[in-house]
Amino acid sequence: MAELRTSRKRDDRLSAGQRRSLGAAVLGWSVDMYDLLVILHVASYVSAAFFPSANPLLGLTATYGAFAVSLVVRPLGALVFGSVADRSGRRRAMTISVLGAGISTAAMGFLPGIATLGLAAPVLLLVLRIVQGLFVGGITASSHTIATESLPERWRGMAAGLIKGGGASLAVVVINLIVVGLVSVQGQERFESWGWRLLFLFAIVGSVANYLVLRRVDESPAWLRKRSEERTAGEAGTRRRPARELFSKQWRTITLTAVVVVFAASAPYYLTTGILPTVYKQVLGLSQESASIFLIVNVTLSAVVSIACGHLSQRVGRRKLFLGSGITCLLLIPGLYLVMASRPAEWVLLLCGALMVMSSGAISAPLIIFVNELFPTEIRSTATAFSWNFGYGMSGLLPTFVTAVSASTESIIPVLVVCGAVISILFLAVVSRLKETRGALDAS
C-alpha cells in the first residue's frame, strides 16, 4: 500500500515538459492581459491625446470605448484561432497569436495623437485595437488548453488559478512597475506628455519572451491523442469544423451557459481591477504613484487568493467554490465601495481595494478549468475561447457603461455599487443550477 501511494505521488509530479507548458500558459495569459489592459492604466493620457474634450468624463468614456473595441472583436479571433488550435495544434495557434498581439499593441505607442493627425488618429487607434483584439482572442484559444490538457488531474485547479490570477496579476504588476519607474525617471510632466507611450512599446518584449518559451513546449498530449485516434479510425479531416460544431444543437445550450457564467464571474474583475485606476485617480484624487502602488499590492494578493482557490476547487469542486466566492463578492464589492465613497484614510482605501480585488480573484479562479471541462478535446479550444471572449467581452464593457451612465465622476462609485450587487445575484442564480464538472476533462 505504501509503495502504491509513493508510485501515485511520483505519477502526479510535474515533469519538466509539463512545467514548461504551464509556464508558457501563464506568460501567454500575461501577454494577453498586458496588451488588453494597458490602455486602462493610462486612460486619462490616451484620452487627452486621442479624444480631447472640455468634459473629462466624455473623453474618458471614449477611451473606454476604444478599450471595448478589442473586447467586441475577441470572439471572432477566438473562432478563427480556436479552429487553428483544434485542427492544427494548440502550440501553433498560440505562437501566431502572441506575436500578432504584441506587434499591434506596440504600434499604438508610435501612433501620433489628434493634434498631429487630426481625426485620423482616433480612427487608426480603433483599427489597431480591432487587430489587437483578434490576436488577443486567439491567445485564449490555446494558452489555457495547452496547460490544462498537459497536467495531471490533481494540478488542474491550481493551474487554472495560476494562469488566470497569476497571469493577469503579473500583467498588472508589470504595467504599474513600469509606470512607477517611468514617472520616477522622467517626472510626471514628461510621463503625461509622451512617457506613457512606452508602456505600449514594452508589449513586444513579453511577446518575444513568450515565443522563445513556446519553442521548447510540447504539443498538448490530449490533442495528439485525439488526432491519433481520428487517423486510426480514418476520420481525420472528415469531422465538421469546430466553429460550426460549436453552434450545433448538441453544444449551443452549453455554450450559452458558459458565456453567462464567464460574464458574471469576470465582471467583478472589471468592477474592481479594471476601473480602480480611474476610481483612485479621477474620483478619490490619489497621485499616479500612489494609485500604481495600491494596484500592485492589490493584484499580488489577488494572485495568491486565485491560486489557492483554484487548488481548493480541485478538492471541493468548481460549483461549491463558485457559490462561496459569489456570496463573498455580493457582500464585499458593493459594501466596500460605499466605504471608499466616504473618502477615508489612504490605508483604508488600500484595504478596501485589496479585499475587493481578492474577492474577484476567488470567483474567477476555477473559471478556466470549469469551461475546459464542459467541452470535448476536438472542439475545446474553439468552444472555451469563444465562451471566454464573449463573456469577458461583455463584462469588459462595464467600465465604459459605468462612466457613460454616471452623471459626473462623483457618481461612478454609486453606479459600481449597483452593478456589483446585480451581477453577483445573477451569478449565484446561474451557478446554483449547474452540475459539477470536476474530473470531466479526462472523460472527453
Sequence and secondary structure as in RCSB ss.txt:
>XXXX:A:sequence
MAELRTSRKRDDRLSAGQRRSLGAAVLGWSVDMYDLLVILHVASYVSAAFFPSANPLLGLTATYGAFAVSLVVRP
LGALVFGSVADRSGRRRAMTISVLGAGISTAAMGFLPGIATLGLAAPVLLLVLRIVQGLFVGGITASSHTIATES
LPERWRGMAAGLIKGGGASLAVVVINLIVVGLVSVQGQERFESWGWRLLFLFAIVGSVANYLVLRRVDESPAWLR
KRSEERTAGEAGTRRRPARELFSKQWRTITLTAVVVVFAASAPYYLTTGILPTVYKQVLGLSQESASIFLIVNVT
LSAVVSIACGHLSQRVGRRKLFLGSGITCLLLIPGLYLVMASRPAEWVLLLCGALMVMSSGAISAPLIIFVNELF
PTEIRSTATAFSWNFGYGMSGLLPTFVTAVSASTESIIPVLVVCGAVISILFLAVVSRLKETRGALDAS
>XXXX:A:secstr
 HHHHHHHHHHHS  HHHHHHHHHHHHHHHHHHHHHHHHHHTHHHHHHHHS  SSHHHHHHHHHHHHHHHHHHHH
HHHHHHHHHHHHH HHHHHHHHHHHHHHHHHHHHH   HHHHTTHHHHHHHHHHHHHHHHHHHHTTTHHHHHHTT
S GGGHHHHHHIIIIIHHHHHHHHHHHHHHHHHHHH HHHIIIIITHHHHHTHHHHHHHHHHHHTT    HHHHH
HHHHHHHTT TTTS  HHHHHTSTTTHHHHHHHHHHHHHHHHHHHHTTTTHHHIIIIIS   HHHHHHHHHHHHH
HHHHHHHHHHHHHHHH HHHHHHHHHHHHHHHHHHHHHHHHT   HHHHHHHHHHHHHHHHHHHTTHHHHHHTTS
 HHHHHHHHHHHHHHHHHHHHTHHHHHHHH SSGGGHHHHHHHHHHHHHHHHHHHHTT    TT GGG 
